[in-house]
Amino acid sequence: MIEVRTSKLSDGDLNRGVFATCDIAKGELIHAAPVIPYPNEEHVHIEKTLLADYAFEYGINHTALLLGYGMLFNHSYQPNAIYEINFPNHTFDFYAYRDIKAGEEILINYNGDVDDDEPLWFHREENNDSENE
């Protein structure tokens, strides 16, 4: 149903994204990514690594790293997929927000809400850095 390929949207060193290998219907479960949760106070250690860019909020007191394809979905303010935290199963469940065609990159809104158009945390940090120069 999904595979990792080179993405034109990613501008990092790896340039990866998740793509549909077949048509996916609106509402269909795309992927259930298992989580590795850790207390927020331990995030200072993760911040020293590349993994900080891939961490997700996991409730009020925890942050999580996602396994499987979970950390490889790219961002869009017009996403074709959403995710829900499934605490009982310790997964992030990714669903098609609209019909997705085979070959299309699967995109989520990193802000967690489909309609949230606030600047992403790493853009806010970049703006703060440039204002402090």
Salt bridges, closest charged atoms under 4 A:
GLU3 OE2 - ARG5 NH1 3.29
GLU47 OE2 - HIS43 NE2 2.74
GLU104 OE2 - ARG98 NH2 2.52
